[in-house]
Each structure stands twice: as C-alpha cells, then as structure tokens.
C-alpha cells in the first residue's frame, strides 16, 4: 500500500527536507489503519460484537503502540531522522496538488507514543469502567476512531492531512462527550464543544487557503522553506489564523469555555481528551509550524500572552470549583497554557513545551482515571465537599492520585518539576520588560496550581467523612482499573526527569525544535527562579492544607467578588451568551418574523385576494335562467341610462 521511494538527496543548509520512507517504516500507515479498521468493525457489526468488541478496541490500540515503539526504535537508527511516505494523490485540481502522505519524524514519534501508550492504558481502564453500560461496544468504536483521527493529525505530511485528522478528532469528541445523549447536559456539552471548535477550525481552514494562495502548496517542507518569501503582514495573519485553530482545539483563551463542560462524557473520555489526544493538538500545530511562528516576533508575543492569560484563568476558576472532574478540567486549561507559553517563547523552549506536554499526559491521565475510581467507589458522586477520608478505603487510588498531585504542582523530584520549571525559567529569559510580566505570571500560576490541586486532594482523601447517607462504605476499584493507575502513577514520578534529559536532543532533528540555544540572560538566576518556584508551590499547598484539612462546608457559602466570579467562570459564558448567542437568537427570530409576516404574508395575502375575488365572482354563476335574464335587463337599463344622461348633458 502506498509508494515506497528511495532516500532523497541532501538539501542545502537552511532548508527543510524529509527523506522518503523505506523498509519497515514504509508500513507506518498501519498506525492509523489499525484503530480505524477496528472502529469500522465495531460499528458495522453492531450488537453482534457486544461480547468481545471492547477487547478488539483495546487490542487495536495495543498493537498500534507496539508498532509505534518499533518505528521509534527504527527511526533512532537512521542518520536522517525524518521519513516521509507518499500514499496517493489526494486532491488534484488545477495547480493545487495535495498528497495523501505521512511524515514520521522525532516530533511525530513522541506524539505517537503518547497517544497510543497512554491511550492503551485508558482503553484498558475503560473495559471495567464501562462494563455495566449497554453501549460499551459503541463507546470503544468511538474511542478507536478518536485515536485514529489523532494519529492522522500528527502523522500527516501536509496541512490538509492535518486538517483531515483535525476534523476527525472534532467529530469523535462530539460523539464521546455526548455519549450519554439522553442526558440534556451531555447533549448540550457535546454541541457546545462542536460549535466552539468550529470557530477555531474556520481559522485553520482560512490559514490553509492563504498558504496555497501565497505559496502554492500545503506541504510542510515547501511551506516552511517559503516562509522567508512572505511579507511580515502575511506571516502575522497566517500565524494568527493557525493560533485561532490551536486555541479552539486546546481550550485556550478565548475558546476555552467548551473544555470543562466536556466532563459530561464518561471519565475515560475526559482522560483521553485531556491527556493524550485532543487538547494536545493545538500545541502540536504550533510546534509543527515553528518556522512560521519564529519568523514574526509579534506573533510569538501573542502566543505567549494567550498562554500566560489562560494559565491564570484556569487556576483562578479551578480554585472555586467543587466538581472533582471540573477542577481537573480547569487544571488542564491552565497546564496547556504553560505549553502555549513555552511554544510562544520559541527556540529551545519549543522542546520544553513538548516535554511538559508528555509529562502532563502521564499525571493528568493518572488523575482523571483516579477521579473515575473515586466516583466508582462513591456511586458516581463528584462533589469534593461530600468526600473526605477516602485514603483509608481506597489505598491504591489514594497513592497513585497523590503521585499525580505532587507531579502537577511541580514538587521535586516528581515529573512536573522537571517539565514546568524550565518553562518558568525560559519566561524570565525574554529580552525586555515582558520577562518580568510573563515570568511572574508563570510563578503565580505555580502557586495557584499548588493551592487548588491541594484543596482537591485534601478534600477528597483526607479530613472527616462528609458522605451522603446513600454511601455506606467506599471501596477500591477492580484490578483492570487500578493497574493503569499504578503504571501512570509511576510515570508521574519518573517520566519528567527522563523526558527532560532526552526529548530536547531527540527533537533537534526536527526543524527549529530542541537542542541547546544560547538565549538571553534571565533577569533572575536559574537557581533563584527554581527556589522561588518551589517556595510558592510549598506556600500554596501549605495554605490549602491548613484551610481544608478539616473539610469544608457542604453547601455553597456567601463569597466575595473574585470567588463569585470564579464560580461563574469569570463570566466568560455570560459574555459569550451576551455577545454571540443572544444577538444570534434575536437575528434568527427577526428573520423568522420577517419571513412569516413579510414574505409569507405577501404571498398569502395575494392568494387570499385572488381566492376571495374568485369566490365572489363565482356567486354570479347561479344556473338559474331568471337570474341571468335579470342581470341582462339590469345591464341594458344601465347602458340606456348612460346614453340618456349623455344626451341630456348630465355627463358632459
């Protein structure tokens, strides 16, 4: 399948070029095909696959992971660590030629391992979690489709292929978020995610159109090599459109409102969206497009600003939420903000953002699945004010969740310390006053993260019991749920150090990513920044532990302006409703009124006039001779009277 080509000759320095795939790497298309075929089988066979369909779904992702690891090891042995596979001509219209091709390079490889590796553990967990759901086979079909679309997104060798996978991810997310569509809240959340993502997707699509209009191509290497020929304004507009697409898919400001509502889907969906697939797509897009973003300093400033603002928004709102999954959702918004901050800083910071993305995949999947385990033991309750004392009853969940908690707050020596702290240092290395602005924002975010995540951990697992009457005694989850927790917990501990010491050099083979860069001197020394980061983390965690060690009120209390605003998502939903939804509703109602009273009124009025006149004329056709004779006589008399009037001069 596909065309296996020979290695391309070396390109001149300063250009982007990919060797063509041969040997084992010529079958890289199987990474997408296996989960896609599995999804098709599960959907087409229907209920006949109910008994074993979930295991097919798990096996498909497991096979993809084994293949991905094999391809990764094969890629390591190549001198040119970027290979391209040409499959067939996808679009050929006039001068537009789009290849259906795949690119397997260091950046794609690390995403493949994240998507399939963490995705496999989430699939395994979901076997037990969804065991009592009648739609489990359909769920795994959508799950496989989600992974296949994300793999196509990161493996495509041009922006059209990326967009193809991008829309596939959007479709799968809609199907999974609204999986329990009989619940109005789930149906609404799925629709909200779908519509808000269409806004970002429109920006990405227009950006792709601009690429073809200005460069005549959408192939990565040709686009990146042609960036230097574009004007600064074109690069800025193109980058902003790509950024709009990235903010929609990754839940960044101003398109972040859909992501917390996505919690209406089953917990494994939340874990897959937040840890291994959808929200990472925006970071991937900017990292892959680094030659475009690095070509314009204003564009980089916008990306950094979006990241810094979003990470603070996520922290503030997360501190006021009581739903365990929504707290984790807002933490994802915040942590992706750190990644946007990293890719916006450019240079070696691109690799730092990817390191944090990979580490985040471990500890966020760990915590989401841990939240699902808590819900499993607490009869699907999600209010952390109604938990407490669970560490005595759910030992494995408690310990693994603790590992994720210590990782996400950046406590040494857990993975988050090695992935997030370098981004904070990089923020202080900007060459102007914005070093203080973005550096302090990153530090403040670290302290706030420690506060609200410690609040979540303490209220859930420690303090007095605050259970409702229906909860007799919580219980630990089955082994199929705890095994993924233990593996992800181990990753939460050690993945950060391993990734931070290997990934930057590995990504150096990808144009513009990784390696060592001689940057600006930080306004504060590396040691001082590290000490400050640990200090604000300890202070935030300590404050939360002190405030919530004995539990909290089980009903909402009167709060100040900031807390009230945070509980209402800083009024972002209200803003969207006032600026976009209500005017749209008003316009729709006005058009309906105009159609009913104007267009339909005119047509119906004309029809009524003709119909009424016809009815009155029809009354003259009585069928009686005497009536017709009377009419003739009356007409004759009127004509005679008219002649006489004229003769008499009455009508002169």
TADA-V343089 format. One record per residue. D_FIRST is the distance of its C-alpha to the first C-alpha in Angstrom with 2 decimals. Layout:
# TADA-V343089
d_first=D_FIRST
d_first=D_FIRST
This chain:
# TADA-V343089
d_first=0.00
d_first=3.78
d_first=6.84
d_first=8.76
d_first=12.32
d_first=15.68
d_first=18.19
d_first=20.14
d_first=23.89
d_first=26.16
d_first=27.44
d_first=31.15
d_first=32.72
d_first=32.80
d_first=29.41
d_first=26.22
d_first=23.18
d_first=19.90
d_first=18.31
d_first=14.62
d_first=12.49
d_first=12.22
d_first=12.79
d_first=12.73
d_first=12.34
d_first=8.85
d_first=8.07
d_first=10.49
d_first=8.59
d_first=9.93
d_first=13.29
d_first=13.09
d_first=11.26
d_first=13.82
d_first=16.96
d_first=15.76
d_first=15.12
d_first=18.40
d_first=20.21
d_first=19.17
d_first=20.40
d_first=23.61
d_first=24.34
d_first=23.68
d_first=25.57
d_first=28.44
d_first=31.49
d_first=30.20
d_first=28.23
d_first=31.28
d_first=32.27
d_first=29.10
d_first=26.86
d_first=28.03
d_first=27.02
d_first=23.46
d_first=23.45
d_first=24.90
d_first=22.57
d_first=19.45
d_first=20.91
d_first=22.19
d_first=18.82
d_first=17.47
d_first=20.58
d_first=20.19
d_first=16.67
d_first=18.09
d_first=21.04
d_first=19.09
d_first=17.13
d_first=20.56
d_first=22.21
d_first=19.63
d_first=20.18
d_first=23.90
d_first=23.84
d_first=22.46
d_first=25.11
d_first=23.18
d_first=22.24
d_first=19.93
d_first=16.32
d_first=14.03
d_first=10.28
d_first=9.76
d_first=7.14
d_first=9.37
d_first=13.14
d_first=14.40
d_first=18.07
d_first=19.84
d_first=23.56
d_first=26.17
d_first=25.97
d_first=23.63
d_first=20.03
d_first=17.87
d_first=14.41
d_first=11.97
d_first=11.55
d_first=12.53
d_first=15.50
d_first=16.50
d_first=20.11
d_first=23.35
d_first=24.05
d_first=20.71
d_first=20.95
d_first=24.41
d_first=23.53
d_first=20.61
d_first=23.15
d_first=25.76
d_first=23.77
d_first=22.38
d_first=25.48
d_first=28.20
d_first=26.18
d_first=26.00
d_first=29.79
d_first=30.42
d_first=28.38
d_first=30.43
d_first=33.61
d_first=32.81
d_first=32.74
d_first=36.48
d_first=37.28
d_first=35.93
d_first=37.14
d_first=39.92
d_first=37.96
d_first=37.18
d_first=34.04
d_first=32.41
d_first=29.33
d_first=28.87
d_first=29.56
d_first=26.74
d_first=24.32
d_first=25.42
d_first=25.36
d_first=21.69
d_first=20.95
d_first=23.06
d_first=21.21
d_first=17.73
d_first=19.26
d_first=20.96
d_first=17.94
d_first=16.20
d_first=19.59
d_first=19.86
d_first=16.34
d_first=16.08
d_first=16.73
d_first=19.16
d_first=21.88
d_first=20.35
d_first=17.45
d_first=20.29
d_first=22.31
d_first=19.70
d_first=19.71
d_first=23.45
d_first=24.20
d_first=22.16
d_first=24.36
d_first=27.36
d_first=26.63
d_first=26.08
d_first=29.23
d_first=31.21
d_first=30.23
d_first=31.13
d_first=34.27
d_first=35.66
d_first=34.47
d_first=38.14
d_first=38.63
d_first=41.89
d_first=43.41
d_first=44.47
d_first=43.93
d_first=40.26
d_first=39.60
d_first=41.38
d_first=39.54
d_first=36.12
d_first=37.30
d_first=38.79
d_first=35.63
d_first=33.60
d_first=36.19
d_first=36.88
d_first=33.24
d_first=33.03
d_first=35.70
d_first=33.68
d_first=30.47
d_first=32.47
d_first=33.40
d_first=29.84
d_first=28.81
d_first=31.81
d_first=31.02
d_first=27.56
d_first=29.41
d_first=31.84
d_first=29.16
d_first=27.96
d_first=31.60
d_first=32.79
d_first=29.90
d_first=27.70
d_first=24.51
d_first=23.04
d_first=20.88
d_first=22.40
d_first=23.32
d_first=24.76
d_first=26.68
d_first=28.14
d_first=29.16
d_first=30.83
d_first=32.83
d_first=35.73
d_first=36.21
d_first=36.79
d_first=40.27
d_first=41.37
d_first=41.76
d_first=38.23
d_first=36.85
d_first=39.15
d_first=38.21
d_first=34.47
d_first=34.90
d_first=37.13
d_first=34.64
d_first=31.90
d_first=34.58
d_first=35.42
d_first=31.89
d_first=32.04
d_first=35.46
d_first=34.35
d_first=31.39
d_first=33.31
d_first=36.62
d_first=38.64
d_first=41.77
d_first=42.28
d_first=39.45
d_first=40.07
d_first=41.91
d_first=38.98
d_first=37.89
d_first=40.98
d_first=40.97
d_first=37.45
d_first=39.33
d_first=39.95
d_first=36.66
d_first=36.53
d_first=37.03
d_first=33.53
d_first=32.28
d_first=34.75
d_first=33.60
d_first=29.89
d_first=30.76
d_first=33.31
d_first=31.89
d_first=28.11
d_first=26.58
d_first=28.22
d_first=31.21
d_first=29.35
d_first=27.21
d_first=30.16
d_first=30.81
d_first=27.20
d_first=27.39
d_first=30.59
d_first=29.53
d_first=26.31
d_first=28.53
d_first=31.24
d_first=31.72
d_first=32.77
d_first=35.08
d_first=36.53
d_first=37.51
d_first=40.13
d_first=42.75
d_first=43.78
d_first=40.28
d_first=40.25
d_first=43.68
d_first=42.50
d_first=39.64
d_first=42.13
d_first=44.64
d_first=42.23
d_first=41.34
d_first=44.99
d_first=46.23
d_first=43.60
d_first=44.15
d_first=47.87
d_first=47.37
d_first=45.26
d_first=47.92
d_first=50.85
d_first=49.43
d_first=48.07
d_first=51.59
d_first=52.99
d_first=50.56
d_first=51.43
d_first=48.20
d_first=46.39
d_first=42.91
d_first=44.08
d_first=45.60
d_first=42.27
d_first=40.56
d_first=42.97
d_first=42.50
d_first=38.80
d_first=39.85
d_first=42.14
d_first=39.77
d_first=37.05
d_first=39.97
d_first=40.35
d_first=36.70
d_first=37.24
d_first=40.38
d_first=38.47
d_first=35.74
d_first=38.53
d_first=40.54
d_first=37.84
d_first=37.58
d_first=37.33
d_first=37.95
d_first=34.32
d_first=33.45
d_first=36.44
d_first=35.13
d_first=31.76
d_first=33.79
d_first=35.83
d_first=32.81
d_first=31.39
d_first=34.85
d_first=35.48
d_first=32.42
d_first=34.21
d_first=37.72
d_first=37.01
d_first=34.76
d_first=37.56
d_first=40.22
d_first=38.53
d_first=37.84
d_first=41.41
d_first=42.68
d_first=40.93
d_first=42.64
d_first=45.96
d_first=45.45
d_first=44.61
d_first=47.93
d_first=49.87
d_first=48.94
d_first=46.59
d_first=49.27
d_first=48.08
d_first=51.39
d_first=52.03
d_first=55.73
d_first=55.71
d_first=54.21
d_first=55.99
d_first=56.60
d_first=53.17
d_first=52.94
d_first=55.21
d_first=53.10
d_first=49.48
d_first=49.53
d_first=45.82
d_first=44.99
d_first=47.91
d_first=47.00
d_first=43.30
d_first=44.20
d_first=46.77
d_first=44.16
d_first=42.14
d_first=45.41
d_first=46.47
d_first=43.07
d_first=42.93
d_first=46.50
d_first=45.75
d_first=48.21
d_first=48.17
d_first=46.41
d_first=43.83
d_first=40.42
d_first=41.50
d_first=44.17
d_first=41.78
d_first=39.36
d_first=41.80
d_first=44.80
d_first=43.07
d_first=42.19
d_first=45.88
d_first=46.88
d_first=44.51
d_first=46.08
d_first=49.48
d_first=48.25
d_first=48.03
d_first=50.37
d_first=52.63
d_first=54.49
d_first=51.29
d_first=50.84
d_first=53.61
d_first=52.31
d_first=48.76
d_first=49.80
d_first=52.44
d_first=50.11
d_first=47.68
d_first=50.64
d_first=52.05
d_first=48.70
d_first=48.72
d_first=52.19
d_first=51.42
d_first=48.26
d_first=50.38
d_first=52.94
d_first=50.94
d_first=48.53
d_first=51.59
d_first=53.20
d_first=50.22
d_first=50.27
d_first=54.06
d_first=54.50
d_first=51.79
d_first=52.68
d_first=56.23
d_first=59.61
d_first=61.38
d_first=59.75
d_first=59.44
d_first=57.67
d_first=58.39
d_first=60.37
d_first=57.41
d_first=55.97
d_first=57.82
d_first=55.93
d_first=52.41
d_first=50.15
d_first=47.27
d_first=43.75
d_first=42.00
d_first=40.14
d_first=36.64
d_first=37.81
d_first=39.75
d_first=37.18
d_first=34.87
d_first=38.10
d_first=39.12
d_first=35.81
d_first=35.72
d_first=39.42
d_first=38.85
d_first=36.27
d_first=38.91
d_first=41.26
d_first=39.34
d_first=36.10
d_first=37.92
d_first=39.43
d_first=36.29
d_first=34.23
d_first=37.00
d_first=37.32
d_first=33.67
d_first=31.60
d_first=33.45
d_first=32.87
d_first=29.22
d_first=28.71
d_first=30.52
d_first=27.32
d_first=26.36
d_first=28.37
d_first=31.67
d_first=31.30
d_first=33.10
d_first=35.39
d_first=39.12
d_first=40.81
d_first=44.47
d_first=45.45
d_first=48.73
d_first=51.33
d_first=51.45
d_first=54.64
d_first=55.04
d_first=54.20
d_first=51.17
d_first=53.57
d_first=55.53
d_first=52.46
d_first=51.22
d_first=54.70
d_first=54.95
d_first=51.57
d_first=52.62
d_first=56.04
d_first=54.92
d_first=52.48
d_first=55.32
d_first=57.68
d_first=55.30
d_first=54.49
d_first=58.17
d_first=59.38
d_first=57.05
d_first=58.05
d_first=61.71
d_first=61.44
d_first=59.39
d_first=60.32
d_first=62.63
d_first=60.30
d_first=60.65
d_first=62.01
d_first=60.09
d_first=60.70
d_first=60.08
d_first=62.96
d_first=64.39
d_first=62.63
d_first=63.02
d_first=61.39
d_first=58.42
d_first=57.60
d_first=57.99
d_first=55.66
d_first=53.08
d_first=53.30
d_first=52.51
d_first=49.52
d_first=51.71
d_first=52.02
d_first=48.56
d_first=47.93
d_first=51.36
d_first=50.56
d_first=47.32
d_first=49.25
d_first=52.13
d_first=50.21
d_first=47.15
d_first=47.56
d_first=51.23
d_first=51.24
d_first=48.18
d_first=50.00
d_first=53.15
d_first=51.36
d_first=49.69
d_first=53.05
d_first=54.76
d_first=52.29
d_first=52.69
d_first=56.48
d_first=56.34
d_first=54.24
d_first=56.58
d_first=59.85
d_first=58.99
d_first=56.48
d_first=57.09
d_first=60.79
d_first=61.23
d_first=59.51
d_first=61.32
d_first=64.64
d_first=64.45
d_first=63.63
d_first=66.54
d_first=68.94
d_first=68.11
d_first=68.19
d_first=71.50
d_first=73.10
d_first=72.02
d_first=73.49
d_first=76.81
d_first=77.01
d_first=76.21
d_first=79.42
d_first=81.44
d_first=80.33
d_first=82.67
d_first=83.57
d_first=87.32
d_first=89.60
d_first=92.12
d_first=89.44
d_first=88.41
d_first=92.16
d_first=92.77
d_first=89.83
d_first=91.17
d_first=94.65
d_first=93.41
d_first=91.49
d_first=94.49
d_first=96.75
d_first=94.43
d_first=94.34
d_first=98.16
d_first=98.60
d_first=96.47
d_first=98.61
d_first=101.82
d_first=100.55
d_first=99.81
d_first=103.25
d_first=104.92
d_first=103.13
d_first=101.49
d_first=98.06
d_first=99.26
